Every structure is written in C-alpha cells, then in structure tokens.
Amino acid sequence: MAEYKGTHGTKIQNYTSDPDNPLQGQVWFNATDAVLKFQYSATHGAWSTGNSLNTARNYLGGCGTTTASLAFAGMDGTPPENSNHTELYNGTNWTEVGDLTTARRFVAGAGISTAALAFGGETPSENFTAKTELWNGSNWTNVNDMGTARYLLGGVGITTAALAFGGYASPGPTVNTESYNGTSWTEVNNLNTNRYNLTGAGTNTAALAIGGTPAPTGNTELWNGTNWTVVNDLNTARQSGGASGTSTEALYFGGTSPTTGKTESWNGTNWTETGDLNTARRALAGDGTQASALAFGGEGPPRTGATEEFNTGVPIGAWSTGGSLNTPKYNTAGSGIKTAGLVFGGQTPTKLDETETYNGTAFTEVNNLNTARAQLGGAGTQTAALAFAGQAAPGVTAVAETWNGTNWTNVNSMNQLRRGIAGAGTNTAALGFGGYQPTTADTESYNGTNWTEVNNLNSAKGNIAGCGTNTAALAAGGSPPLGVLTELWNGTNWTEVNDLNKTRRAAGAAGTTTSAVVFAGYSTNVPGSSGFTEIWNGTTWSNDADMSVAREAIAGFGTSTSAVAAGGNIAPVTAVTEEFTKPGKLTKTLTS
C-alpha cells in the first residue's frame, strides 16, 4: 500500500493553525484543535443549458437519457392546446419525428427513446383519456387502454413493465395504480394519498411517487412491487415538477409552490437540496438518472422549450469570510482586485464620504471623498479610481472625483444628474450607465478629462450590476421592473444577450464581458435580499455557490474567479466582507 509521503511528496505536517495555502488533497494536523484536516475541491450538482425543443410546450411527457431522450404531447399554444408533436434528443439537438396518433396534454410516459409508452392525459374529444400508445423508434401505435381514464398522472418503467399511478379522474383526484405487462393494464394496490400533478421515478417494481396536488405537497411514496409506503417528504412541497432516477437515487426538479427551479436529490431515505435549474419552471418533463438528468419544456410562464442537463461533481466557487469594513454601510462603490481593493461612499443611512482600502485581509480608512454620497458609480483600481454621480445630501449629483492612491480630486462632472448608476473601466477611461432621476438608459464615456454621451442601454433602469471596461462592459439586472436583463457594450452599442437566472437589483459584480460574476442583490426569487451567485461565460449565466450572508446594495470588485463583496443592507446594515474563489476549496476535519 502506498504511503502518504510517497503519494503527496511530504509527510503529514503539524501546524498551530490551518496552513494559508494547503495543496489540493493535503492532510495536516492542527495542533491547536488536535485534529487531522484535509482540503478538497468544492463541487455541487449543477444544471447547464442545452439546445431547446423545436416546439415550446408544457404538460408534456418524456423518457430516456441525457443523450437519447424522447419528448411528446403537451400544450404548444395551438388551439385546442393538445399536441401530438414528438421530438428526439441526441445529447445536442432535438429533431422532430413521428407524431402521436392522438394529440393530448397532461400525459405520462415510460421507456426509452426507441421503445416508449404514452398513456393517459386529456384529448380534444375526452376530458379524461385511458389511451395508451407504443413508440417503436419510428412510429406510435395504439395499444390497450388503461382501466382508469385520467390525466396529470405519474408514470415509470419500460414498454413491457410500466406503472401508472394517481392523477385526476372522474370525479376527482385518485389513488388508483395500474401495472402494464406489455399487453394489458392491471389494477394493483393503491397510493396512500389521492393526488394529481405528481411525478414518478424508478421502475414498475421499485418506484417513487413525488409531490402533487391538492395543495402542493412534498409527500413521497415508495412502491416495492406490491404496496406503496409513505417515506420522507420533499423539503419544498410542490406540484408539476420533473424527475429522474430510481427509487433509491432520484432527482426532483422545478414545479410550483410558487414556480421554482429548486432541485432535490433522494438517497433512498431523505431529500437534500442541490443546484437549482437555471430556468425556474413548472409542468416540465424529465428523464435520465440522479447523476445525469435532463429537464425540458414547461412554463415559467411563458411556455418554454428550454433544455437543461444536470451533472454531479461540477466544480463551483466558494465564499469565505474576509476582513470587515470599519463602518457598516450600503449603496457603496468598489474598485480594484481581491488583494488591493477600494470601497468608497455609501450610507448608514447618513450619506458617507468615507474611503477604505483592502489588502486581502483587512480594511483601512484613508482620506475621504470631497462629496459624501451613496448609490454612486465607481471604476479603476485601488490606487487610481473614479467616483461619479450618486445621491448626495440634499440631492442627486453628477459630481466626479478621481483618486490617486492618497487623495480625491474633483474633475469634470457627468452630463446628467443621477443615482443608482453602474460603472466600468479605469479612472482615465470609464463608462457610467443607467440610474435614476429619472430612470434612464443614458450612457456616458469618460476619457480622463470629459464625459461624453454615447449610445443608450436598450432598457432604462437603475441599480444595475456592472463590470468590464469602457469599450467592453456588462450590465445585468436592475429595476424597474426588477429583472434579469443582460446587455453587453462593445464600445459603440449595447446588445441584449442571455438573461440572468435570478431577478435582482443592487447586486455586486466583478470581471469582464467574457468572464464575470454577479452576486447578492434584492430578488423576487427569495423574495428579499439574496446571496445568489451567477457566473457569466460570455454566452450564458450559470448558478454557483450562494453567499453566506444574503444582502443587497453591496460593493463588489475583483475578477470572476477572485472577487470581494463588502457591506450591504440586510436590515440592519452590515460591514461583513466575503471573498469568492473559483474553483472553491473546502477544509474538512477527519474523524475516526
């Protein structure tokens, strides 16, 4: 057996405290705590965005895997809102294939992409249907009906061994369960609880029935091939979600209570929350395994064809506690990098002229701004920064100041008075955009001497999260309305690109137009102050590790992989600082 030294090149070291920069996988002895510890990468289950269905729809059926999936039926917006569309997914794209014989919605499915069943639902001619169709990889064929006509039911299994359970039948929600043997449906023992809008995972001998209505429920039942047994509930009660996996390793995602992107993982005993869907939705379809799942279709609203793939063990960032500000404050501005940052202005709620520098460990108070203000814009570095506009006492200002590492000096003011403005760039080449007084899309460029009005944002709003340079900037979120809109500036024009996953205003940001991080802010997804973190890769946003302290009106600076979030408003105002590192590293104590 290999020794630790032979594998890692060193013996296990003794430290009075944890080492500053331990190696990945390093084990050490903390003499103060008298324990062995080691470091490992922060990972999480995470969803990534794939290509959409050709026909956006909700209340559809699905089965298969992440590389070979089938989507069928649903509501596609075409009256009478019953679809017969079938699409095949190859891991990259969806392709339209042979239609169902009977158009329907609220359907259940079982099987794989080359051998599937579609059963139950609602058709144009029937309020409830028992119709069952068999897919052979090319065409659908009618086979024997279920014994009980119903819609919004759960289904699992394969074409020769399927299970249908629950749903809405006449005169209401049902507990009825039926087993299919490849030829006929047979009634078997019922669920313990009447419900519809439920979802299933597993096989016809080992299944889970998850969530549902009446009243969104977290109720989970386990089928052993003979009987249903009530087991532990979901953490968040909901209906109309998607599911994948088996009776011992399942994933449940999306649904409504209200509409959510929440995802929970089942280990055979308990549900645990993991990474959310990027697009919150209900009435979606899902398939695959617990470790590799596919979510497609549904509605937010609106109706969507969005497709997402879930994988476990995805590296994520990690937030750790840094040195606190000397004064709790919010609506501040920041500039610089993690080891050399600057925070200036803000309020307590009294408007502040304070300036603090950050060395990666602690904040130090330095010389003040000439004009006390909050909701100001900022750009630059720790030793060469620019502060502009904001809410002063008693009113909104356009005043700009430049910082030389020691003192602030007034320079030419912006052309427009405003507060809640976003900034990007340096102290000699800056960009200020958005803001209030009134709500504006106005953008101004600074060349080290003067401000010049340039082309506007596509949407007027303030409290935007901004970062980048004066020729390549990113604007995300803001209000009104409180939103997810993202725009990119190319030095001439703003272009709308893919939205944030979470609504927010007054968030922090760091990075560039091709690699950015946005964090915290007020969000309707909570609702209230959030710790949401999202990473921008130049094309799309992905959810990452949440901050430890939810807040809004925060200062942010650094890069997308090494950022600082300082202060903010969480009622009360805070001085807390958190540092973001991606990929994140976590320390664990070894126990016998």
C-alpha positions as CSV (number, residue, x, y, z in Angstrom):
1,M,0.0,0.0,0.0
2,A,1.4,3.4,-0.9
3,E,2.4,5.7,2.0
4,Y,1.1,9.3,2.2
5,K,4.6,10.7,1.6
6,G,5.0,8.6,-1.5
7,T,1.7,9.9,-2.9
8,H,2.0,13.5,-1.9
9,G,5.7,14.1,-1.6
10,T,5.6,15.3,2.1
11,K,4.9,13.9,5.5
12,I,1.8,15.0,7.4
13,Q,2.8,18.4,8.9
14,N,1.9,19.8,12.3
15,Y,0.5,23.4,12.3
16,T,-0.7,25.5,15.2
17,S,-3.5,26.6,12.9
18,D,-4.6,25.7,9.3
19,P,-1.9,26.4,6.7
20,D,-2.5,29.5,4.5
21,N,-2.4,27.7,1.1
22,P,-2.7,24.0,1.5
23,L,-2.3,21.8,-1.6
24,Q,-5.3,20.0,-3.1
25,G,-5.8,16.8,-1.1
26,Q,-3.1,17.8,1.6
27,V,-3.6,16.4,5.0
28,W,-2.3,18.2,8.1
29,F,-2.5,18.1,11.9
30,N,-4.0,21.2,13.6
31,A,-2.2,21.1,17.0
32,T,-4.5,23.8,18.5
33,D,-7.7,21.9,17.6
34,A,-5.9,18.4,18.0
35,V,-7.5,17.1,14.8
36,L,-6.4,16.0,11.3
37,K,-7.7,18.1,8.4
38,F,-7.6,18.0,4.6
39,Q,-8.5,20.2,1.7
40,Y,-10.8,19.3,-1.2
41,S,-12.5,21.0,-4.1
42,A,-16.0,22.5,-3.7
43,T,-18.4,20.7,-6.1
44,H,-22.1,20.7,-6.5
45,G,-24.8,19.2,-8.6
46,A,-25.4,21.8,-11.3
47,W,-27.6,22.4,-14.4
48,S,-26.1,23.5,-17.7
49,T,-28.2,24.9,-20.6
50,G,-28.6,22.9,-23.8
51,N,-30.5,23.5,-27.1
52,S,-34.2,24.0,-26.8
53,L,-37.1,21.9,-28.1
54,N,-38.3,22.8,-31.6
55,T,-41.8,23.4,-30.2
56,A,-42.1,25.1,-26.8
57,R,-44.6,23.3,-24.7
58,N,-45.7,22.5,-21.2
59,Y,-47.5,19.5,-19.6
60,L,-45.6,17.1,-21.9
61,G,-44.3,13.6,-21.5
62,G,-40.7,12.4,-21.7
63,C,-38.5,9.4,-21.2
64,G,-34.9,8.2,-21.9
65,T,-31.5,9.5,-21.1
66,T,-29.5,12.7,-21.4
67,T,-28.1,11.6,-24.7
68,A,-31.2,9.8,-26.1
69,S,-34.4,11.3,-24.9
70,L,-38.0,11.5,-26.2
71,A,-40.4,14.4,-25.7
72,F,-44.1,14.0,-26.7
73,A,-47.5,15.6,-26.4
74,G,-48.2,18.7,-24.2
75,M,-49.7,22.2,-24.7
76,D,-48.0,24.1,-27.5
77,G,-50.1,27.2,-27.8
78,T,-52.1,26.0,-30.8
79,P,-55.8,25.7,-30.0
80,P,-57.2,23.4,-28.7
81,E,-53.9,23.2,-26.9
82,N,-53.3,19.5,-27.4
83,S,-50.1,18.5,-29.1
84,N,-49.1,15.3,-31.0
85,H,-45.6,16.5,-31.6
86,T,-42.7,14.1,-30.8
87,E,-39.1,15.1,-30.7
88,L,-35.9,13.1,-30.3
89,Y,-32.8,14.4,-28.4
90,N,-29.3,13.1,-29.3
91,G,-27.5,14.9,-26.5
92,T,-27.1,18.1,-28.5
93,N,-30.2,18.8,-30.6
94,W,-33.9,18.0,-30.8
95,T,-35.3,16.5,-34.0
96,E,-39.0,16.2,-34.9
97,V,-40.0,12.6,-35.5
98,G,-43.3,10.8,-36.0
99,D,-46.4,12.3,-34.3
100,L,-48.6,10.6,-31.7
101,T,-51.8,9.1,-33.1
102,T,-53.8,11.1,-30.6
103,A,-52.9,14.7,-29.7
104,R,-53.1,15.2,-25.9
105,R,-51.8,17.0,-22.8
106,F,-51.3,16.1,-19.2
107,V,-49.8,12.8,-20.3
108,A,-47.5,10.3,-18.6
109,G,-44.6,8.3,-20.2
110,A,-42.3,5.4,-19.7
111,G,-39.5,3.7,-21.5
112,I,-36.5,4.8,-23.6
113,S,-36.1,6.8,-26.8
114,T,-36.5,3.8,-29.1
115,A,-39.2,2.0,-27.1
116,A,-41.7,4.2,-25.2
117,L,-45.2,4.4,-23.8
118,A,-47.5,7.4,-23.7
119,F,-50.6,6.9,-21.5
120,G,-53.4,8.9,-20.1
121,G,-53.9,12.7,-20.5
122,E,-56.6,14.9,-21.9
123,T,-57.6,14.8,-25.6
124,P,-59.7,17.3,-27.7
125,S,-62.6,14.8,-27.5
126,E,-62.2,13.4,-24.0
127,N,-61.9,15.2,-20.7
128,F,-60.0,12.2,-19.4
129,T,-58.4,9.5,-21.5
130,A,-57.1,6.0,-20.9
131,K,-55.5,5.8,-24.3
132,T,-52.1,4.2,-24.5
133,E,-49.6,4.4,-27.4
134,L,-46.4,2.4,-28.1
135,W,-43.4,4.0,-29.8
136,N,-41.0,1.7,-31.7
137,G,-38.4,4.2,-32.6
138,S,-40.2,5.4,-35.7
139,N,-43.9,5.4,-35.1
140,W,-46.6,5.4,-32.5
141,T,-49.2,2.6,-32.4
142,N,-52.4,2.4,-30.3
143,V,-52.3,-0.5,-27.7
144,N,-54.7,-1.5,-24.9
145,D,-56.1,1.3,-22.8
146,M,-55.7,1.8,-19.1
147,G,-58.5,0.7,-16.9
148,T,-59.0,4.2,-15.4
149,A,-59.1,7.2,-17.7
150,R,-57.1,10.1,-16.1
151,Y,-54.7,13.0,-16.6
152,L,-51.9,14.6,-14.7
153,L,-50.8,11.2,-13.5
154,G,-47.4,9.7,-12.7
155,G,-45.7,7.0,-14.8
156,V,-42.5,4.9,-14.7
157,G,-41.0,1.8,-16.2
158,I,-40.4,0.4,-19.7
159,T,-42.8,-0.7,-22.5
160,T,-43.1,-4.2,-21.2
161,A,-43.3,-3.3,-17.5
162,A,-44.8,0.1,-16.7
163,L,-46.6,1.6,-13.8
164,A,-49.3,4.4,-13.9
165,F,-50.4,6.0,-10.6
166,G,-52.5,8.8,-9.2
167,G,-53.9,11.6,-11.4
168,Y,-57.2,13.3,-11.9
169,A,-60.1,11.0,-12.9
170,S,-63.8,11.3,-12.5
171,P,-64.9,12.5,-10.0
172,G,-61.6,13.9,-8.7
173,P,-58.0,13.0,-7.6
174,T,-57.3,9.3,-7.5
175,V,-55.1,6.8,-5.7
176,N,-55.5,4.2,-8.5
177,T,-52.4,2.3,-9.6
178,E,-52.1,0.1,-12.7
179,S,-49.3,-2.1,-13.9
180,Y,-48.6,-2.8,-17.7
181,N,-47.1,-6.1,-18.8
182,G,-46.5,-5.2,-22.5
183,T,-50.1,-6.2,-23.4
184,S,-52.6,-5.2,-20.8
185,W,-53.1,-2.9,-17.8
186,T,-54.0,-4.5,-14.4
187,E,-55.1,-2.7,-11.3
188,V,-52.8,-3.2,-8.3
189,N,-52.6,-1.7,-4.8
190,N,-53.4,2.0,-4.5
191,L,-51.4,5.0,-3.4
192,N,-51.9,6.1,0.2
193,T,-52.9,9.6,-0.8
194,N,-55.2,10.9,-3.5
195,R,-53.3,13.2,-5.8
196,Y,-52.6,14.5,-9.2
197,N,-49.9,16.7,-10.8
198,L,-47.4,14.2,-9.3
199,T,-44.2,12.8,-10.8
200,G,-42.6,9.4,-10.8
201,A,-39.1,7.9,-10.8
202,G,-37.9,4.2,-10.9
203,T,-39.4,1.0,-12.3
204,N,-42.7,-0.9,-12.1
205,T,-41.3,-2.9,-9.1
206,A,-39.4,-0.1,-7.3
207,A,-40.8,3.4,-7.8
208,L,-41.3,6.8,-6.2
209,A,-44.4,8.9,-6.4
210,I,-43.4,12.5,-5.7
211,G,-45.3,15.7,-4.8
212,G,-48.6,16.7,-6.3
213,T,-51.9,18.3,-5.6
214,P,-54.4,19.0,-3.9
215,A,-52.4,21.8,-2.2
216,P,-48.8,21.5,-3.3
217,T,-47.4,18.6,-1.3
218,G,-44.0,17.2,-0.5
219,N,-45.5,13.7,0.0
220,T,-43.3,10.9,-1.3
221,E,-44.3,7.3,-1.5
222,L,-42.2,4.2,-2.3
223,W,-43.5,1.2,-4.3
224,N,-42.0,-2.2,-3.7
225,G,-43.8,-4.0,-6.5
226,T,-46.8,-4.8,-4.2
227,N,-47.5,-1.8,-1.9
228,W,-47.0,1.9,-1.6
229,T,-45.3,3.1,1.7
230,V,-45.1,6.8,2.8
231,V,-41.5,7.9,3.2
232,N,-39.8,11.2,3.9
233,D,-41.2,14.3,2.2
234,L,-39.6,16.8,-0.1
235,N,-38.0,19.8,1.6
236,T,-40.2,22.1,-0.5
237,A,-43.8,21.0,-1.1
238,R,-44.7,21.4,-4.8
239,Q,-46.5,20.0,-7.9
240,S,-45.9,19.7,-11.6
241,G,-42.1,19.1,-11.3
242,G,-39.8,16.8,-13.3
243,A,-38.0,13.7,-12.0
244,S,-35.3,11.2,-13.0
245,G,-33.5,8.2,-11.5
246,T,-34.5,5.3,-9.4
247,S,-36.3,4.6,-6.1
248,T,-33.0,4.8,-4.2
249,E,-31.3,7.5,-6.2
250,A,-33.6,10.1,-7.7
251,L,-33.8,13.8,-8.6
252,Y,-36.8,16.0,-8.4
253,F,-36.7,19.5,-10.0
254,G,-38.8,22.5,-10.8
255,G,-42.5,22.6,-10.1
256,T,-44.8,25.2,-8.5
257,S,-45.4,26.5,-4.9
258,P,-44.7,29.1,-6.4
259,T,-42.9,28.3,-9.7
260,T,-39.3,27.3,-8.8
261,G,-36.1,25.9,-10.1
262,K,-35.4,24.1,-6.8
263,T,-33.8,20.7,-7.2
264,E,-33.7,17.9,-4.6
265,S,-31.7,14.7,-4.5
266,W,-33.1,11.5,-3.0
267,N,-30.7,8.9,-1.4
268,G,-33.3,6.3,-0.5
269,T,-34.1,7.9,2.8
270,N,-34.0,11.7,2.6
271,W,-34.3,14.6,0.2
272,T,-31.4,17.0,0.0
273,E,-31.3,20.3,-1.9
274,T,-28.8,20.7,-4.6
275,G,-28.2,23.1,-7.5
276,D,-31.3,24.9,-8.9
277,L,-32.4,24.8,-12.5
278,N,-31.2,27.9,-14.4
279,T,-34.8,28.5,-15.6
280,A,-37.5,28.2,-12.9
281,R,-40.5,26.4,-14.3
282,R,-43.4,24.0,-13.8
283,A,-45.2,21.5,-16.0
284,L,-41.9,20.2,-17.4
285,A,-40.7,16.8,-18.4
286,G,-37.6,15.0,-17.1
287,D,-35.6,11.8,-17.5
288,G,-32.2,10.3,-17.0
289,T,-30.5,9.4,-13.7
290,Q,-29.8,11.1,-10.5
291,A,-26.2,11.9,-11.6
292,S,-27.1,12.8,-15.2
293,A,-30.6,14.2,-15.7
294,L,-32.4,16.1,-18.5
295,A,-35.2,18.7,-17.9
296,F,-37.1,20.1,-20.9
297,G,-40.2,22.1,-21.7
298,G,-42.6,23.6,-19.1
299,E,-43.6,27.1,-18.3
300,G,-42.4,30.0,-16.2
301,P,-44.6,31.5,-17.5
302,P,-44.2,31.9,-20.5
303,R,-44.3,28.4,-22.1
304,T,-40.7,27.3,-22.9
305,G,-38.7,24.7,-24.9
306,A,-35.7,25.2,-22.7
307,T,-33.5,22.2,-22.1
308,E,-31.0,21.7,-19.2
309,E,-28.7,18.9,-18.3
310,F,-27.8,18.1,-14.7
311,N,-24.4,16.6,-13.6
312,T,-23.0,15.9,-10.2
313,G,-19.5,16.9,-9.1
314,V,-19.4,20.1,-11.0
315,P,-16.6,22.4,-9.6
316,I,-18.1,25.6,-8.1
317,G,-16.8,28.6,-6.3
318,A,-16.7,29.1,-2.5
319,W,-17.3,32.1,-0.4
320,S,-15.2,32.7,2.7
321,T,-15.3,35.4,5.4
322,G,-12.9,38.3,4.8
323,G,-11.9,41.3,6.9
324,S,-14.9,43.5,7.7
325,L,-15.3,47.2,6.8
326,N,-14.6,49.6,9.5
327,T,-18.1,51.2,9.1
328,P,-21.2,49.2,8.3
329,K,-22.6,50.7,5.1
330,Y,-24.5,50.1,1.9
331,N,-25.0,51.7,-1.5
332,T,-21.2,52.0,-1.8
333,A,-18.9,51.7,-4.8
334,G,-15.8,49.5,-5.2
335,S,-12.8,49.1,-7.4
336,G,-9.6,47.0,-7.6
337,I,-8.8,43.4,-7.0
338,K,-9.1,41.0,-4.1
339,T,-5.7,41.8,-2.6
340,A,-5.8,45.5,-3.4
341,G,-9.3,47.0,-3.3
342,L,-11.1,50.2,-2.6
343,V,-14.6,50.9,-1.2
344,F,-15.9,54.5,-1.1
345,G,-19.1,56.4,-0.4
346,G,-22.3,54.8,0.8
347,Q,-24.8,55.4,3.6
348,T,-25.7,54.2,7.1
349,P,-28.3,55.7,6.2
350,T,-26.5,59.1,6.6
351,K,-24.6,59.8,3.3
352,L,-20.9,59.0,3.7
353,D,-17.6,60.4,2.3
354,E,-15.5,57.5,3.8
355,T,-12.9,55.6,1.8
356,E,-11.4,52.3,2.8
357,T,-8.6,50.2,1.2
358,Y,-8.5,46.4,1.3
359,N,-5.2,44.4,1.3
360,G,-6.8,41.0,1.1
361,T,-7.0,40.7,4.9
362,A,-8.2,44.0,6.4
363,F,-9.8,47.3,5.5
364,T,-8.0,50.6,6.4
365,E,-9.6,54.0,6.5
366,V,-7.9,56.6,4.2
367,N,-8.7,60.1,3.0
368,N,-12.4,60.9,2.3
369,L,-14.3,61.8,-0.8
370,N,-14.9,65.5,-1.3
371,T,-18.7,64.9,-1.7
372,A,-20.5,62.5,0.7
373,R,-22.8,60.3,-1.3
374,A,-24.5,56.9,-1.9
375,Q,-25.7,55.0,-4.9
376,L,-22.6,56.2,-6.8
377,G,-20.7,54.7,-9.7
378,G,-17.1,53.6,-9.5
379,A,-14.2,52.5,-11.7
380,G,-10.5,51.9,-11.6
381,T,-8.0,50.3,-9.1
382,Q,-7.0,50.8,-5.5
383,T,-4.5,53.5,-6.4
384,A,-6.3,55.1,-9.4
385,A,-10.1,55.2,-9.0
386,L,-13.0,57.3,-10.2
387,A,-16.2,58.1,-8.2
388,F,-19.1,59.7,-10.1
389,A,-22.8,60.7,-9.6
390,G,-24.9,59.4,-6.7
391,Q,-27.3,60.5,-4.0
392,A,-25.7,63.3,-2.0
393,A,-27.1,65.5,0.7
394,P,-29.5,67.0,-0.1
395,G,-30.0,65.9,-3.7
396,V,-28.8,63.9,-6.7
397,T,-25.4,64.8,-8.1
398,A,-23.3,64.5,-11.3
399,V,-20.0,65.3,-9.5
400,A,-17.0,63.2,-10.4
401,E,-13.8,62.7,-8.4
402,T,-10.5,60.9,-9.2
403,W,-8.3,59.1,-6.6
404,N,-4.5,59.0,-6.9
405,G,-3.9,56.5,-4.0
406,T,-3.8,59.3,-1.4
407,N,-6.4,62.0,-2.1
408,W,-9.6,62.6,-4.0
409,T,-9.7,65.5,-6.5
410,N,-12.8,66.9,-8.2
411,V,-12.8,66.5,-12.0
412,N,-15.4,67.4,-14.7
413,S,-18.9,66.3,-13.8
414,M,-21.1,64.0,-15.7
415,N,-23.7,65.5,-18.1
416,Q,-26.6,64.0,-16.3
417,L,-27.6,64.0,-12.6
418,R,-28.3,60.5,-11.4
419,R,-28.1,57.9,-8.6
420,G,-28.1,54.1,-8.7
421,I,-25.6,54.3,-11.6
422,A,-23.3,51.5,-12.7
423,G,-19.7,51.9,-13.7
424,A,-16.9,50.1,-15.5
425,G,-13.4,50.8,-16.7
426,T,-10.5,52.9,-15.3
427,N,-10.1,56.4,-13.9
428,T,-9.0,57.7,-17.3
429,A,-11.3,55.5,-19.5
430,A,-14.6,54.9,-17.7
431,L,-18.2,54.2,-18.5
432,G,-21.3,55.2,-16.5
433,F,-24.7,53.7,-17.4
434,G,-28.2,53.6,-16.2
435,G,-29.6,55.1,-13.0
436,Y,-32.5,57.1,-11.6
437,Q,-33.6,60.8,-11.5
438,P,-35.5,60.0,-13.7
439,T,-34.9,56.3,-14.6
440,T,-32.5,56.4,-17.5
441,A,-30.8,54.3,-20.2
442,D,-28.2,57.1,-20.6
443,T,-24.6,56.0,-21.0
444,E,-21.6,58.3,-20.7
445,S,-17.9,57.7,-21.5
446,Y,-15.0,59.4,-19.6
447,N,-11.6,60.0,-21.3
448,G,-9.8,61.3,-18.3
449,T,-11.0,64.8,-18.8
450,N,-14.5,65.0,-20.1
451,W,-17.7,63.0,-20.1
452,T,-19.4,62.3,-23.4
453,E,-22.9,61.0,-24.0
454,V,-22.8,57.8,-26.1
455,N,-25.5,55.3,-27.2
456,N,-28.0,54.3,-24.6
457,L,-28.8,51.0,-22.9
458,N,-31.7,49.2,-24.6
459,S,-33.7,49.4,-21.3
460,A,-33.8,52.3,-18.9
461,K,-33.1,51.1,-15.3
462,G,-31.0,51.7,-12.3
463,N,-29.2,49.7,-9.6
464,I,-27.7,47.6,-12.4
465,A,-24.7,45.3,-11.7
466,G,-21.9,46.4,-14.0
467,C,-18.3,45.5,-14.7
468,G,-15.7,45.5,-17.6
469,T,-14.1,48.3,-19.4
470,N,-15.3,51.5,-21.2
471,T,-15.1,49.6,-24.6
472,A,-16.4,46.2,-23.3
473,A,-18.9,46.4,-20.4
474,L,-21.6,44.2,-18.9
475,A,-24.9,45.4,-17.4
476,A,-27.1,42.9,-15.6
477,G,-30.3,43.1,-13.7
478,G,-31.6,46.3,-12.2
479,S,-35.1,47.9,-11.9
480,P,-37.8,48.9,-12.8
481,P,-39.0,46.4,-13.5
482,L,-37.0,44.2,-11.3
483,G,-35.4,41.9,-13.9
484,V,-32.8,39.6,-15.4
485,L,-31.9,41.5,-18.5
486,T,-28.2,41.4,-19.5
487,E,-26.6,43.8,-22.0
488,L,-23.1,43.9,-23.5
489,W,-21.4,47.1,-24.6
490,N,-18.9,46.9,-27.5
491,G,-17.6,50.5,-27.3
492,T,-20.4,51.7,-29.6
493,N,-23.7,49.9,-28.8
494,W,-25.4,47.9,-26.2
495,T,-26.8,44.5,-27.2
496,E,-29.2,42.3,-25.3
497,V,-27.9,38.8,-24.5
498,N,-29.0,35.9,-22.4
499,D,-30.7,36.8,-19.1
500,L,-29.6,36.2,-15.5
501,N,-31.3,33.2,-13.9
502,K,-32.4,35.2,-10.9
503,T,-34.1,38.6,-10.8
504,R,-32.1,41.2,-8.9
505,R,-31.2,44.8,-8.3
506,A,-28.4,46.4,-6.3
507,A,-26.2,43.4,-6.8
508,G,-22.4,43.3,-6.9
509,A,-20.3,42.4,-9.9
510,A,-16.7,41.7,-11.0
511,G,-15.0,40.5,-14.1
512,T,-15.3,41.1,-17.8
513,T,-17.7,40.7,-20.7
514,T,-16.5,37.2,-21.3
515,S,-16.0,36.1,-17.7
516,A,-18.0,37.7,-14.9
517,V,-19.6,37.0,-11.5
518,V,-22.8,38.7,-10.2
519,F,-23.7,38.3,-6.5
520,A,-26.3,39.3,-3.9
521,G,-29.0,41.9,-4.6
522,Y,-32.7,42.2,-3.9
523,S,-34.6,39.4,-5.7
524,T,-38.1,38.3,-6.2
525,N,-36.8,34.7,-6.3
526,V,-36.4,34.9,-2.5
527,P,-38.2,37.5,-2.2
528,G,-35.9,39.9,-0.4
529,S,-32.1,40.2,0.0
530,S,-30.3,37.3,-1.6
531,G,-26.9,35.6,-1.6
532,F,-27.4,34.3,-5.2
533,T,-24.2,34.0,-7.2
534,E,-24.1,33.6,-11.0
535,I,-21.2,33.1,-13.4
536,W,-21.2,34.5,-16.9
537,N,-19.0,32.7,-19.5
538,G,-19.5,35.2,-22.3
539,T,-22.7,33.5,-23.5
540,T,-24.8,32.2,-20.6
541,W,-25.3,32.5,-16.9
542,S,-25.0,29.5,-14.5
543,N,-25.9,29.4,-10.9
544,D,-23.0,29.0,-8.4
545,A,-22.4,28.8,-4.7
546,D,-24.6,31.2,-2.7
547,M,-23.0,33.8,-0.3
548,S,-23.1,33.1,3.4
549,V,-24.9,36.4,4.2
550,A,-27.8,37.5,2.0
551,R,-27.8,41.2,1.2
552,E,-28.3,44.0,-1.3
553,A,-26.8,47.4,-2.2
554,I,-23.4,45.8,-1.9
555,A,-19.9,46.8,-3.1
556,G,-18.1,44.4,-5.4
557,F,-14.6,44.3,-7.0
558,G,-12.1,41.8,-8.4
559,T,-12.4,39.1,-11.1
560,S,-14.9,36.3,-11.9
561,T,-12.7,33.8,-10.1
562,S,-11.4,36.0,-7.3
563,A,-13.9,38.6,-6.1
564,V,-14.8,40.6,-2.9
565,A,-18.3,41.5,-1.7
566,A,-18.3,44.2,1.0
567,G,-21.0,45.7,3.2
568,G,-24.6,45.9,2.1
569,N,-28.1,46.2,3.5
570,I,-29.7,43.2,5.3
571,A,-31.7,45.2,7.8
572,P,-29.5,46.1,9.7
573,V,-26.7,47.5,7.6
574,T,-23.6,45.3,7.7
575,A,-19.8,45.6,7.5
576,V,-19.4,41.9,6.6
577,T,-17.0,41.1,3.8
578,E,-16.9,37.8,1.8
579,E,-14.3,36.6,-0.6
580,F,-15.2,34.5,-3.7
581,T,-12.7,31.9,-5.1
582,K,-13.4,29.6,-8.1
583,P,-12.8,26.8,-8.1
584,G,-13.5,26.8,-4.4
585,K,-11.6,24.8,-1.9
586,L,-13.0,23.5,1.4
587,T,-11.4,22.2,4.5
588,K,-12.8,19.1,6.3
589,T,-11.9,17.6,9.7
590,L,-11.1,13.9,9.7
591,T,-12.8,11.8,12.3
592,S,-12.5,8.2,13.1
